[in-house]
Amino acid sequence: MPGDPRPLLPAAPWARAAALLGAWTLLGVIFGLQLHGAARVAGRALPLGLALGWQLVEWHAWGALAPGIWWLTRRLHGHPLDPDDAWPPARAALGVLFGGLFVSFAHPALVATLHALMPALNPEDRAWAQIYAFLLSTRWAFGLVIYAGLLGTMLAVLARQRWREDRARSARLEAQLAVARLATLQSQLQPHFLFNALNAVASLVHARPDDAERMIARLGDLLRATLETGADRRPAVPLDEELALAGKYLAVEQVRFADRLRVREEIDPAARAALVPALILQPLVENAVRHGISRRPGPGEIVLRARTDGPWLELSVADDGGEEPVADGERRAPGGGVGLANVRARLAEVCGEGGWDFALRPRPDGRPGTEAWMKIPLVPPLADSPGPVEASSAHPRPI
């Protein structure tokens, strides 16, 4: 997920164990060098090897006790996926207290045992009880500090892990919700489109039955393609697929309008494989036919254009007749303009705030008619059709 920090430790168990062993060893070396330097300043003879050995044993003993402290920390904090798993406050306080007492006695005992078993670390051949009493009397306060530091660090690690899990869960839920909203918007288009197509067929049944039959056959092809697109539940498809679907719809309308409807495509080859929201052109083509071609007394033309502009993809559907855009820049269709409202809603859902532009305007080439124009991020084809993803402040949001 973008912006999500990496885990503090490697995921592989052996790599994690090696990293922790290296950390304890590094602490032992640092404190061993400090002990050797302090002895030299005080005028005492303490071999470097002996100083390093003592400190390595002490810090590796902390490493041996760390899993127990980690277990206690998990009981205090709860599992990252189940915050209710944590101990209640009173039990947690007792756990911290008894954990500190246990570590204060257990760490000197472990170090004394290692000293007694390793003659090189016990040149004076002291008994285990003597070594333990010395360590307990001189290390208990320092041991409590180390215990508190380990406990705090582990709590911070668990809090960070829970934050990562919550962030990932929120992202998954947001993506699922976005896909559900897109599916709802996409399904809203299908009855709207079907209603318009059936109206077109009905207008020919009595006057031109042969044309009506051809129109029904082409309508069957179009409905099959539309249902396949809906069954895929892909929020984005290659522009070529979207153009093919729009072409099937225009083929149906060409039967209805005969020579009155011409279709022209001006498609940048670099744009054909770019991903666009599924069924994004369908409402624009229907709008051009209904409010442009059908209200024009003579022949008319619909032009589909696509071109790349840096990180953007520009799409437009233009007609050359019919009504002009109203003052607020949007044609008003009977039934509240479901198609164009749906286009705006899906662009906002897929591309994010500020990641798209849409306008219904007079044709920029000065010819009569209207152009539905949009600008969306240019997204190259991927192995899997992507869903909505998080935006970057420096680049347009991908589809």
C-alpha atoms as a printed R data frame, in Angstrom:
    type eleno elety resid chain resno       x       y       z
1   ATOM     1    CA   MET     A     1   0.000   0.000   0.000
2   ATOM     2    CA   PRO     A     2   1.501   3.388  -0.879
3   ATOM     3    CA   GLY     A     3   2.867   5.291   2.035
4   ATOM     4    CA   ASP     A     4   2.760   2.228   4.328
5   ATOM     5    CA   PRO     A     5   6.077   1.804   6.188
6   ATOM     6    CA   ARG     A     6   7.973  -1.443   5.924
7   ATOM     7    CA   PRO     A     7   8.040  -3.965   8.791
8   ATOM     8    CA   LEU     A     8  10.759  -3.363  11.385
9   ATOM     9    CA   LEU     A     9  12.049  -6.949  11.165
10  ATOM    10    CA   PRO     A    10  12.340  -9.368   8.224
11  ATOM    11    CA   ALA     A    11   9.372 -11.673   7.643
12  ATOM    12    CA   ALA     A    12  11.394 -14.925   7.405
13  ATOM    13    CA   PRO     A    13  11.879 -16.534  10.881
14  ATOM    14    CA   TRP     A    14  15.581 -17.284  10.291
15  ATOM    15    CA   ALA     A    15  16.256 -13.746   9.104
16  ATOM    16    CA   ARG     A    16  14.386 -12.316  12.092
17  ATOM    17    CA   ALA     A    17  16.372 -14.508  14.490
18  ATOM    18    CA   ALA     A    18  19.647 -13.468  12.821
19  ATOM    19    CA   ALA     A    19  18.704  -9.779  13.071
20  ATOM    20    CA   LEU     A    20  17.874 -10.068  16.785
21  ATOM    21    CA   LEU     A    21  21.057 -12.058  17.497
22  ATOM    22    CA   GLY     A    22  23.066  -9.398  15.685
23  ATOM    23    CA   ALA     A    23  21.420  -6.640  17.730
24  ATOM    24    CA   TRP     A    24  22.191  -8.313  21.069
25  ATOM    25    CA   THR     A    25  25.752  -9.031  19.924
26  ATOM    26    CA   LEU     A    26  26.244  -5.400  18.909
27  ATOM    27    CA   LEU     A    27  25.090  -4.215  22.335
28  ATOM    28    CA   GLY     A    28  27.477  -6.672  24.001
29  ATOM    29    CA   VAL     A    29  30.406  -5.410  21.939
30  ATOM    30    CA   ILE     A    30  29.589  -1.748  22.635
31  ATOM    31    CA   PHE     A    31  29.273  -2.240  26.393
32  ATOM    32    CA   GLY     A    32  32.329  -4.517  26.422
33  ATOM    33    CA   LEU     A    33  34.455  -1.817  24.823
34  ATOM    34    CA   GLN     A    34  33.062   0.714  27.278
35  ATOM    35    CA   LEU     A    35  33.898  -1.566  30.239
36  ATOM    36    CA   HIS     A    36  37.425  -2.136  28.957
37  ATOM    37    CA   GLY     A    37  37.966   1.593  28.436
38  ATOM    38    CA   ALA     A    38  36.615   2.447  31.901
39  ATOM    39    CA   ALA     A    39  38.961  -0.108  33.494
40  ATOM    40    CA   ARG     A    40  41.960   1.399  31.727
41  ATOM    41    CA   VAL     A    41  41.026   4.894  32.878
42  ATOM    42    CA   ALA     A    42  40.737   3.606  36.436
43  ATOM    43    CA   GLY     A    43  44.144   1.953  36.164
44  ATOM    44    CA   ARG     A    44  42.835  -1.584  36.401
45  ATOM    45    CA   ALA     A    45  44.022  -4.455  34.247
46  ATOM    46    CA   LEU     A    46  41.000  -5.899  32.452
47  ATOM    47    CA   PRO     A    47  41.751  -7.790  29.227
48  ATOM    48    CA   LEU     A    48  39.617  -6.761  26.285
49  ATOM    49    CA   GLY     A    49  38.543 -10.362  25.622
50  ATOM    50    CA   LEU     A    50  37.309 -10.774  29.205
51  ATOM    51    CA   ALA     A    51  35.381  -7.475  29.096
52  ATOM    52    CA   LEU     A    52  33.766  -8.445  25.793
53  ATOM    53    CA   GLY     A    53  32.950 -11.935  27.097
54  ATOM    54    CA   TRP     A    54  31.252 -10.600  30.223
55  ATOM    55    CA   GLN     A    55  29.097  -8.117  28.298
56  ATOM    56    CA   LEU     A    56  28.238 -10.533  25.504
57  ATOM    57    CA   VAL     A    57  26.998 -13.016  28.107
58  ATOM    58    CA   GLU     A    58  24.929 -10.321  29.855
59  ATOM    59    CA   TRP     A    59  23.270  -9.074  26.678
60  ATOM    60    CA   HIS     A    60  22.694 -12.500  25.192
61  ATOM    61    CA   ALA     A    61  21.037 -13.427  28.498
62  ATOM    62    CA   TRP     A    62  18.643 -10.535  27.866
63  ATOM    63    CA   GLY     A    63  18.085 -12.009  24.419
64  ATOM    64    CA   ALA     A    64  17.180 -15.328  26.027
65  ATOM    65    CA   LEU     A    65  14.656 -13.611  28.330
66  ATOM    66    CA   ALA     A    66  13.198 -11.448  25.545
67  ATOM    67    CA   PRO     A    67  10.664 -14.079  24.307
68  ATOM    68    CA   GLY     A    68   9.139 -14.181  27.795
69  ATOM    69    CA   ILE     A    69   8.912 -10.383  27.883
70  ATOM    70    CA   TRP     A    70   7.373 -10.481  24.396
71  ATOM    71    CA   TRP     A    71   4.742 -12.966  25.629
72  ATOM    72    CA   LEU     A    72   3.923 -10.616  28.525
73  ATOM    73    CA   THR     A    73   3.723  -7.678  26.118
74  ATOM    74    CA   ARG     A    74   1.252  -9.550  23.913
75  ATOM    75    CA   ARG     A    75  -0.921 -10.185  26.945
76  ATOM    76    CA   LEU     A    76  -0.806  -6.493  27.875
77  ATOM    77    CA   HIS     A    77  -1.479  -5.168  24.376
78  ATOM    78    CA   GLY     A    78  -3.605  -7.914  22.874
79  ATOM    79    CA   HIS     A    79  -3.284  -9.477  19.447
80  ATOM    80    CA   PRO     A    80  -3.013  -6.937  16.590
81  ATOM    81    CA   LEU     A    81  -6.121  -8.457  14.991
82  ATOM    82    CA   ASP     A    82  -8.056  -8.769  18.277
83  ATOM    83    CA   PRO     A    83  -7.680  -5.789  20.668
84  ATOM    84    CA   ASP     A    84 -10.186  -7.409  23.071
85  ATOM    85    CA   ASP     A    85  -7.596 -10.137  23.680
86  ATOM    86    CA   ALA     A    86  -5.624  -7.794  25.994
87  ATOM    87    CA   TRP     A    87  -5.564  -8.213  29.763
88  ATOM    88    CA   PRO     A    88  -7.751  -5.858  31.834
89  ATOM    89    CA   PRO     A    89  -5.840  -2.951  33.507
90  ATOM    90    CA   ALA     A    90  -5.560  -4.500  37.003
91  ATOM    91    CA   ARG     A    91  -4.258  -7.782  35.649
92  ATOM    92    CA   ALA     A    92  -1.897  -5.944  33.313
93  ATOM    93    CA   ALA     A    93  -0.439  -3.915  36.215
94  ATOM    94    CA   LEU     A    94   0.168  -7.080  38.229
95  ATOM    95    CA   GLY     A    95   1.717  -8.710  35.156
96  ATOM    96    CA   VAL     A    96   4.176  -5.833  34.703
97  ATOM    97    CA   LEU     A    97   5.080  -5.874  38.422
98  ATOM    98    CA   PHE     A    98   5.667  -9.612  38.663
99  ATOM    99    CA   GLY     A    99   7.423  -9.615  35.301
100 ATOM   100    CA   GLY     A   100   9.883  -7.009  36.595
101 ATOM   101    CA   LEU     A   101  10.503  -8.960  39.808
102 ATOM   102    CA   PHE     A   102  11.022 -12.179  37.870
103 ATOM   103    CA   VAL     A   103  13.478 -10.602  35.444
104 ATOM   104    CA   SER     A   104  15.408  -8.931  38.311
105 ATOM   105    CA   PHE     A   105  16.143 -12.364  39.772
106 ATOM   106    CA   ALA     A   106  16.208 -14.463  36.579
107 ATOM   107    CA   HIS     A   107  18.732 -12.409  34.609
108 ATOM   108    CA   PRO     A   108  21.522 -12.496  37.286
109 ATOM   109    CA   ALA     A   109  20.834 -16.213  37.783
110 ATOM   110    CA   LEU     A   110  21.237 -16.927  34.068
111 ATOM   111    CA   VAL     A   111  24.421 -14.844  33.794
112 ATOM   112    CA   ALA     A   112  25.896 -16.468  36.941
113 ATOM   113    CA   THR     A   113  25.165 -19.919  35.497
114 ATOM   114    CA   LEU     A   114  26.975 -19.074  32.257
115 ATOM   115    CA   HIS     A   115  29.945 -17.659  34.182
116 ATOM   116    CA   ALA     A   116  30.152 -20.812  36.302
117 ATOM   117    CA   LEU     A   117  30.020 -23.037  33.209
118 ATOM   118    CA   MET     A   118  32.660 -21.038  31.276
119 ATOM   119    CA   PRO     A   119  36.020 -20.946  33.103
120 ATOM   120    CA   ALA     A   120  37.369 -18.299  30.737
121 ATOM   121    CA   LEU     A   121  34.790 -15.869  32.134
122 ATOM   122    CA   ASN     A   122  35.481 -16.865  35.756
123 ATOM   123    CA   PRO     A   123  39.277 -16.604  36.195
124 ATOM   124    CA   GLU     A   124  38.984 -16.363  39.998
125 ATOM   125    CA   ASP     A   125  36.933 -19.573  40.102
126 ATOM   126    CA   ARG     A   126  34.160 -18.082  42.202
127 ATOM   127    CA   ALA     A   127  31.207 -20.215  43.243
128 ATOM   128    CA   TRP     A   128  27.845 -19.721  41.544
129 ATOM   129    CA   ALA     A   129  26.314 -18.275  44.717
130 ATOM   130    CA   GLN     A   130  29.035 -15.631  44.983
131 ATOM   131    CA   ILE     A   131  28.624 -14.595  41.360
132 ATOM   132    CA   TYR     A   132  24.845 -14.480  41.704
133 ATOM   133    CA   ALA     A   133  24.928 -12.393  44.882
134 ATOM   134    CA   PHE     A   134  27.349  -9.928  43.259
135 ATOM   135    CA   LEU     A   135  25.261  -9.570  40.098
136 ATOM   136    CA   LEU     A   136  21.976  -9.282  42.003
137 ATOM   137    CA   SER     A   137  23.337  -6.529  44.254
138 ATOM   138    CA   THR     A   138  24.924  -4.517  41.435
139 ATOM   139    CA   ARG     A   139  22.594  -5.117  38.472
140 ATOM   140    CA   TRP     A   140  19.011  -5.160  39.760
141 ATOM   141    CA   ALA     A   141  18.271  -1.480  39.128
142 ATOM   142    CA   PHE     A   142  19.922  -1.553  35.713
143 ATOM   143    CA   GLY     A   143  17.996  -4.738  34.979
144 ATOM   144    CA   LEU     A   144  14.688  -3.029  35.746
145 ATOM   145    CA   VAL     A   145  15.619  -0.202  33.356
146 ATOM   146    CA   ILE     A   146  16.413  -2.703  30.597
147 ATOM   147    CA   TYR     A   147  13.170  -4.559  31.331
148 ATOM   148    CA   ALA     A   148  11.126  -1.355  31.136
149 ATOM   149    CA   GLY     A   149  12.906  -0.375  27.902
150 ATOM   150    CA   LEU     A   150  12.229  -3.745  26.313
151 ATOM   151    CA   LEU     A   151   8.608  -3.684  27.438
152 ATOM   152    CA   GLY     A   152   8.077  -0.171  26.039
153 ATOM   153    CA   THR     A   153   9.798  -1.010  22.758
154 ATOM   154    CA   MET     A   154   7.742  -4.154  22.302
155 ATOM   155    CA   LEU     A   155   4.519  -2.302  23.090
156 ATOM   156    CA   ALA     A   156   5.464   0.271  20.446
157 ATOM   157    CA   VAL     A   157   6.152  -2.509  17.935
158 ATOM   158    CA   LEU     A   158   2.763  -4.085  18.632
159 ATOM   159    CA   ALA     A   159   1.004  -0.724  18.402
160 ATOM   160    CA   ARG     A   160   2.678  -0.129  15.051
161 ATOM   161    CA   GLN     A   161   1.680  -3.616  13.891
162 ATOM   162    CA   ARG     A   162  -1.933  -2.991  14.904
163 ATOM   163    CA   TRP     A   163  -1.852   0.339  13.057
164 ATOM   164    CA   ARG     A   164  -0.596  -1.443   9.929
165 ATOM   165    CA   GLU     A   165  -3.332  -4.069  10.223
166 ATOM   166    CA   ASP     A   166  -6.025  -1.426  10.757
167 ATOM   167    CA   ARG     A   167  -4.730   0.567   7.799
168 ATOM   168    CA   ALA     A   168  -4.701  -2.524   5.557
169 ATOM   169    CA   ARG     A   169  -8.192  -3.530   6.702
170 ATOM   170    CA   SER     A   170  -9.530  -0.022   6.069
171 ATOM   171    CA   ALA     A   171  -7.967  -0.018   2.600
172 ATOM   172    CA   ARG     A   172  -9.555  -3.395   1.795
173 ATOM   173    CA   LEU     A   173 -12.961  -2.244   3.001
174 ATOM   174    CA   GLU     A   174 -12.662   1.015   1.066
175 ATOM   175    CA   ALA     A   175 -11.737  -0.873  -2.110
176 ATOM   176    CA   GLN     A   176 -14.646  -3.302  -1.649
177 ATOM   177    CA   LEU     A   177 -17.032  -0.414  -1.065
178 ATOM   178    CA   ALA     A   178 -15.745   1.405  -4.164
179 ATOM   179    CA   VAL     A   179 -16.196  -1.727  -6.302
180 ATOM   180    CA   ALA     A   180 -19.729  -2.146  -4.942
181 ATOM   181    CA   ARG     A   181 -20.574   1.485  -5.741
182 ATOM   182    CA   LEU     A   182 -19.153   1.113  -9.258
183 ATOM   183    CA   ALA     A   183 -21.148  -2.079  -9.817
184 ATOM   184    CA   THR     A   184 -24.301  -0.253  -8.693
185 ATOM   185    CA   LEU     A   185 -23.632   2.654 -11.048
186 ATOM   186    CA   GLN     A   186 -22.813   0.283 -13.904
187 ATOM   187    CA   SER     A   187 -25.989  -1.741 -13.354
188 ATOM   188    CA   GLN     A   188 -27.950   1.530 -13.341
189 ATOM   189    CA   LEU     A   189 -26.887   2.102 -16.949
190 ATOM   190    CA   GLN     A   190 -28.175  -1.199 -18.303
191 ATOM   191    CA   PRO     A   191 -31.949  -0.639 -17.888
192 ATOM   192    CA   HIS     A   192 -31.515   2.968 -19.057
193 ATOM   193    CA   PHE     A   193 -29.715   1.819 -22.188
194 ATOM   194    CA   LEU     A   194 -32.184  -1.047 -22.779
195 ATOM   195    CA   PHE     A   195 -35.149   1.337 -22.527
196 ATOM   196    CA   ASN     A   196 -33.643   3.608 -25.203
197 ATOM   197    CA   ALA     A   197 -32.792   0.688 -27.500
198 ATOM   198    CA   LEU     A   198 -36.276  -0.850 -27.234
199 ATOM   199    CA   ASN     A   199 -37.846   2.512 -28.007
200 ATOM   200    CA   ALA     A   200 -35.756   2.639 -31.176
201 ATOM   201    CA   VAL     A   201 -36.937  -0.836 -32.215
202 ATOM   202    CA   ALA     A   202 -40.562  -0.002 -31.452
203 ATOM   203    CA   SER     A   203 -40.425   2.986 -33.797
204 ATOM   204    CA   LEU     A   204 -39.684   0.652 -36.753
205 ATOM   205    CA   VAL     A   205 -41.869  -2.393 -36.088
206 ATOM   206    CA   HIS     A   206 -44.870  -1.237 -38.162
207 ATOM   207    CA   ALA     A   207 -43.328   1.229 -40.601
208 ATOM   208    CA   ARG     A   208 -40.204  -0.771 -41.570
209 ATOM   209    CA   PRO     A   209 -40.539  -4.385 -40.366
210 ATOM   210    CA   ASP     A   210 -37.471  -5.635 -42.281
211 ATOM   211    CA   ASP     A   211 -35.302  -2.964 -40.703
212 ATOM   212    CA   ALA     A   212 -36.851  -3.732 -37.312
213 ATOM   213    CA   GLU     A   213 -35.846  -7.379 -37.703
214 ATOM   214    CA   ARG     A   214 -32.256  -6.416 -38.563
215 ATOM   215    CA   MET     A   215 -32.248  -4.000 -35.673
216 ATOM   216    CA   ILE     A   216 -33.386  -6.692 -33.236
217 ATOM   217    CA   ALA     A   217 -30.574  -8.994 -34.429
218 ATOM   218    CA   ARG     A   218 -27.979  -6.264 -33.871
219 ATOM   219    CA   LEU     A   219 -29.588  -5.415 -30.556
220 ATOM   220    CA   GLY     A   220 -29.116  -9.038 -29.505
221 ATOM   221    CA   ASP     A   221 -25.393  -8.774 -30.272
222 ATOM   222    CA   LEU     A   222 -25.208  -5.545 -28.307
223 ATOM   223    CA   LEU     A   223 -27.058  -6.944 -25.279
224 ATOM   224    CA   ARG     A   224 -24.803 -10.008 -25.281
225 ATOM   225    CA   ALA     A   225 -21.690  -7.815 -25.266
226 ATOM   226    CA   THR     A   226 -23.163  -5.567 -22.560
227 ATOM   227    CA   LEU     A   227 -24.016  -8.528 -20.327
228 ATOM   228    CA   GLU     A   228 -20.511  -9.943 -20.783
229 ATOM   229    CA   THR     A   229 -19.037  -6.612 -19.715
230 ATOM   230    CA   GLY     A   230 -21.291  -6.565 -16.663
231 ATOM   231    CA   ALA     A   231 -20.484 -10.171 -15.769
232 ATOM   232    CA   ASP     A   232 -16.757  -9.429 -15.751
233 ATOM   233    CA   ARG     A   233 -17.319  -6.748 -13.084
234 ATOM   234    CA   ARG     A   234 -14.195  -4.991 -14.271
235 ATOM   235    CA   PRO     A   235 -14.155  -1.330 -13.239
236 ATOM   236    CA   ALA     A   236 -11.837  -0.564 -16.172
237 ATOM   237    CA   VAL     A   237 -11.432  -1.994 -19.682
238 ATOM   238    CA   PRO     A   238  -9.153  -1.189 -22.650
239 ATOM   239    CA   LEU     A   239 -10.451   1.672 -24.782
240 ATOM   240    CA   ASP     A   240 -10.619  -0.668 -27.787
241 ATOM   241    CA   GLU     A   241 -13.236  -2.787 -25.972
242 ATOM   242    CA   GLU     A   242 -15.218   0.287 -25.038
243 ATOM   243    CA   LEU     A   243 -15.142   1.534 -28.650
244 ATOM   244    CA   ALA     A   244 -16.295  -1.884 -29.908
245 ATOM   245    CA   LEU     A   245 -19.275  -1.793 -27.534
246 ATOM   246    CA   ALA     A   246 -20.159   1.758 -28.597
247 ATOM   247    CA   GLY     A   247 -19.858   0.619 -32.230
248 ATOM   248    CA   LYS     A   248 -22.425  -2.136 -31.645
249 ATOM   249    CA   TYR     A   249 -24.869   0.379 -30.237
250 ATOM   250    CA   LEU     A   250 -24.303   2.756 -33.166
251 ATOM   251    CA   ALA     A   251 -24.819  -0.170 -35.567
252 ATOM   252    CA   VAL     A   252 -28.287  -0.624 -34.050
253 ATOM   253    CA   GLU     A   253 -29.033   3.077 -34.451
254 ATOM   254    CA   GLN     A   254 -27.736   3.099 -38.040
255 ATOM   255    CA   VAL     A   255 -30.477   0.650 -38.972
256 ATOM   256    CA   ARG     A   256 -33.002   3.041 -37.461
257 ATOM   257    CA   PHE     A   257 -31.649   6.222 -39.070
258 ATOM   258    CA   ALA     A   258 -30.305   4.601 -42.281
259 ATOM   259    CA   ASP     A   259 -28.374   7.197 -44.258
260 ATOM   260    CA   ARG     A   260 -29.049   9.917 -41.705
261 ATOM   261    CA   LEU     A   261 -26.379   8.633 -39.318
262 ATOM   262    CA   ARG     A   262 -22.689   8.518 -40.109
263 ATOM   263    CA   VAL     A   263 -20.022   7.472 -37.589
264 ATOM   264    CA   ARG     A   264 -16.406   8.507 -37.658
265 ATOM   265    CA   GLU     A   265 -13.559   7.612 -35.296
266 ATOM   266    CA   GLU     A   266 -10.425   9.679 -34.708
267 ATOM   267    CA   ILE     A   267  -8.464   7.521 -32.275
268 ATOM   268    CA   ASP     A   268  -4.827   8.030 -31.350
269 ATOM   269    CA   PRO     A   269  -3.152   4.586 -31.698
270 ATOM   270    CA   ALA     A   270  -1.362   5.177 -28.395
271 ATOM   271    CA   ALA     A   271  -4.737   5.501 -26.663
272 ATOM   272    CA   ARG     A   272  -6.354   2.272 -27.843
273 ATOM   273    CA   ALA     A   273  -4.885   0.056 -25.123
274 ATOM   274    CA   ALA     A   274  -5.382   2.585 -22.316
275 ATOM   275    CA   LEU     A   275  -7.767   1.614 -19.528
276 ATOM   276    CA   VAL     A   276 -11.048   3.507 -19.205
277 ATOM   277    CA   PRO     A   277 -14.038   3.010 -16.886
278 ATOM   278    CA   ALA     A   278 -16.320   0.301 -18.274
279 ATOM   279    CA   LEU     A   279 -19.388   1.600 -20.193
280 ATOM   280    CA   ILE     A   280 -18.143   5.190 -19.927
281 ATOM   281    CA   LEU     A   281 -18.798   5.980 -23.620
282 ATOM   282    CA   GLN     A   282 -22.228   4.339 -23.805
283 ATOM   283    CA   PRO     A   283 -24.215   7.190 -22.172
284 ATOM   284    CA   LEU     A   284 -22.347   9.791 -24.254
285 ATOM   285    CA   VAL     A   285 -23.141   8.001 -27.517
286 ATOM   286    CA   GLU     A   286 -26.796   7.593 -26.515
287 ATOM   287    CA   ASN     A   287 -26.930  11.286 -25.603
288 ATOM   288    CA   ALA     A   288 -25.489  12.267 -28.990
289 ATOM   289    CA   VAL     A   289 -28.019  10.119 -30.856
290 ATOM   290    CA   ARG     A   290 -31.021  11.185 -28.821
291 ATOM   291    CA   HIS     A   291 -30.348  14.926 -28.583
292 ATOM   292    CA   GLY     A   292 -28.287  15.414 -31.724
293 ATOM   293    CA   ILE     A   293 -29.056  13.047 -34.585
294 ATOM   294    CA   SER     A   294 -32.736  12.347 -33.820
295 ATOM   295    CA   ARG     A   295 -33.559  16.080 -33.738
296 ATOM   296    CA   ARG     A   296 -31.709  16.887 -36.936
297 ATOM   297    CA   PRO     A   297 -33.892  16.872 -40.086
298 ATOM   298    CA   GLY     A   298 -31.094  15.809 -42.429
299 ATOM   299    CA   PRO     A   299 -28.030  13.525 -42.262
300 ATOM   300    CA   GLY     A   300 -25.828  13.839 -39.201
301 ATOM   301    CA   GLU     A   301 -22.501  12.591 -37.972
302 ATOM   302    CA   ILE     A   302 -21.181  11.322 -34.644
303 ATOM   303    CA   VAL     A   303 -17.447  11.583 -34.120
304 ATOM   304    CA   LEU     A   304 -15.619   9.562 -31.439
305 ATOM   305    CA   ARG     A   305 -12.202  10.953 -30.558
306 ATOM   306    CA   ALA     A   306  -9.440   9.807 -28.237
307 ATOM   307    CA   ARG     A   307  -5.965  11.244 -27.789
308 ATOM   308    CA   THR     A   308  -3.202  11.205 -25.214
309 ATOM   309    CA   ASP     A   309  -1.895  14.399 -23.635
310 ATOM   310    CA   GLY     A   310   1.065  13.648 -21.373
311 ATOM   311    CA   PRO     A   311  -0.285  11.775 -18.342
312 ATOM   312    CA   TRP     A   312  -3.880  12.296 -19.468
313 ATOM   313    CA   LEU     A   313  -6.312  10.639 -21.846
314 ATOM   314    CA   GLU     A   314  -8.919  12.822 -23.567
315 ATOM   315    CA   LEU     A   315 -12.138  11.246 -24.866
316 ATOM   316    CA   SER     A   316 -14.982  12.958 -26.666
317 ATOM   317    CA   VAL     A   317 -18.221  12.170 -28.492
318 ATOM   318    CA   ALA     A   318 -19.473  14.928 -30.802
319 ATOM   319    CA   ASP     A   319 -22.602  15.338 -32.905
320 ATOM   320    CA   ASP     A   320 -23.401  17.999 -35.495
321 ATOM   321    CA   GLY     A   321 -26.974  18.949 -34.792
322 ATOM   322    CA   GLY     A   322 -29.915  19.028 -32.447
323 ATOM   323    CA   GLU     A   323 -30.275  21.120 -29.337
324 ATOM   324    CA   GLU     A   324 -27.491  23.219 -27.901
325 ATOM   325    CA   PRO     A   325 -26.187  22.831 -24.346
326 ATOM   326    CA   VAL     A   326 -28.211  24.676 -21.754
327 ATOM   327    CA   ALA     A   327 -26.773  27.399 -19.522
328 ATOM   328    CA   ASP     A   328 -25.261  25.108 -16.911
329 ATOM   329    CA   GLY     A   329 -23.466  23.050 -19.534
330 ATOM   330    CA   GLU     A   330 -25.559  19.901 -19.370
331 ATOM   331    CA   ARG     A   331 -28.282  18.592 -21.678
332 ATOM   332    CA   ARG     A   332 -31.495  17.754 -19.986
333 ATOM   333    CA   ALA     A   333 -32.843  14.347 -20.931
334 ATOM   334    CA   PRO     A   334 -36.302  13.107 -19.979
335 ATOM   335    CA   GLY     A   335 -36.066  11.139 -16.765
336 ATOM   336    CA   GLY     A   336 -33.477  13.419 -15.164
337 ATOM   337    CA   GLY     A   337 -30.418  12.767 -17.323
338 ATOM   338    CA   VAL     A   338 -29.493   9.397 -15.806
339 ATOM   339    CA   GLY     A   339 -26.719   8.703 -18.318
340 ATOM   340    CA   LEU     A   340 -24.691  11.899 -17.875
341 ATOM   341    CA   ALA     A   341 -25.181  11.948 -14.103
342 ATOM   342    CA   ASN     A   342 -23.944   8.357 -14.050
343 ATOM   343    CA   VAL     A   343 -20.836   9.328 -16.042
344 ATOM   344    CA   ARG     A   344 -19.970  12.070 -13.563
345 ATOM   345    CA   ALA     A   345 -20.579   9.806 -10.571
346 ATOM   346    CA   ARG     A   346 -18.371   7.010 -11.951
347 ATOM   347    CA   LEU     A   347 -15.571   9.381 -12.911
348 ATOM   348    CA   ALA     A   348 -15.599  10.786  -9.375
349 ATOM   349    CA   GLU     A   349 -15.589   7.256  -7.918
350 ATOM   350    CA   VAL     A   350 -12.863   5.817 -10.146
351 ATOM   351    CA   CYS     A   351 -10.544   8.783 -10.605
352 ATOM   352    CA   GLY     A   352 -10.927  10.552  -7.282
353 ATOM   353    CA   GLU     A   353 -11.381  14.214  -6.454
354 ATOM   354    CA   GLY     A   354  -9.548  16.431  -8.943
355 ATOM   355    CA   GLY     A   355  -8.412  13.448 -11.024
356 ATOM   356    CA   TRP     A   356 -10.800  14.023 -13.934
357 ATOM   357    CA   ASP     A   357 -12.662  16.637 -15.922
358 ATOM   358    CA   PHE     A   358 -15.936  16.423 -17.830
359 ATOM   359    CA   ALA     A   359 -17.854  18.948 -19.902
360 ATOM   360    CA   LEU     A   360 -20.780  19.084 -22.289
361 ATOM   361    CA   ARG     A   361 -20.015  22.017 -24.571
362 ATOM   362    CA   PRO     A   362 -20.368  23.428 -28.091
363 ATOM   363    CA   ARG     A   363 -17.991  21.774 -30.538
364 ATOM   364    CA   PRO     A   364 -14.576  23.434 -30.283
365 ATOM   365    CA   ASP     A   365 -14.058  23.297 -34.070
366 ATOM   366    CA   GLY     A   366 -16.815  25.885 -34.558
367 ATOM   367    CA   ARG     A   367 -19.225  23.513 -36.315
368 ATOM   368    CA   PRO     A   368 -22.825  23.295 -35.067
369 ATOM   369    CA   GLY     A   369 -23.519  20.608 -32.512
370 ATOM   370    CA   THR     A   370 -22.379  19.466 -29.108
371 ATOM   371    CA   GLU     A   371 -19.343  17.649 -27.766
372 ATOM   372    CA   ALA     A   372 -19.238  15.531 -24.599
373 ATOM   373    CA   TRP     A   373 -15.599  15.710 -23.498
374 ATOM   374    CA   MET     A   374 -13.698  14.157 -20.626
375 ATOM   375    CA   LYS     A   375 -10.108  14.034 -19.406
376 ATOM   376    CA   ILE     A   376  -8.971  11.145 -17.223
377 ATOM   377    CA   PRO     A   377  -5.580   9.735 -16.150
378 ATOM   378    CA   LEU     A   378  -3.769   7.779 -18.850
379 ATOM   379    CA   VAL     A   379  -3.423   4.239 -17.473
380 ATOM   380    CA   PRO     A   380  -1.553   1.633 -19.539
381 ATOM   381    CA   PRO     A   381  -2.977  -1.914 -19.794
382 ATOM   382    CA   LEU     A   382  -2.267  -4.181 -16.819
383 ATOM   383    CA   ALA     A   383  -2.372  -7.923 -16.294
384 ATOM   384    CA   ASP     A   384  -5.450  -7.489 -14.102
385 ATOM   385    CA   SER     A   385  -7.931  -4.673 -14.469
386 ATOM   386    CA   PRO     A   386  -7.334  -2.447 -11.463
387 ATOM   387    CA   GLY     A   387  -9.829  -0.999  -9.084
388 ATOM   388    CA   PRO     A   388  -9.661   2.427  -7.490
389 ATOM   389    CA   VAL     A   389  -6.305   3.064  -5.866
390 ATOM   390    CA   GLU     A   390  -4.947   5.756  -3.659
391 ATOM   391    CA   ALA     A   391  -3.996   8.998  -5.330
392 ATOM   392    CA   SER     A   392  -0.576  10.551  -5.335
393 ATOM   393    CA   SER     A   393  -0.224  14.291  -4.965
394 ATOM   394    CA   ALA     A   394   2.279  14.420  -7.796
395 ATOM   395    CA   HIS     A   395   0.454  12.373 -10.430
396 ATOM   396    CA   PRO     A   396  -3.114  11.902 -11.626
397 ATOM   397    CA   ARG     A   397  -4.978   9.201  -9.782
398 ATOM   398    CA   PRO     A   398  -4.963   5.880 -11.707
399 ATOM   399    CA   ILE     A   399  -8.219   4.293 -12.771
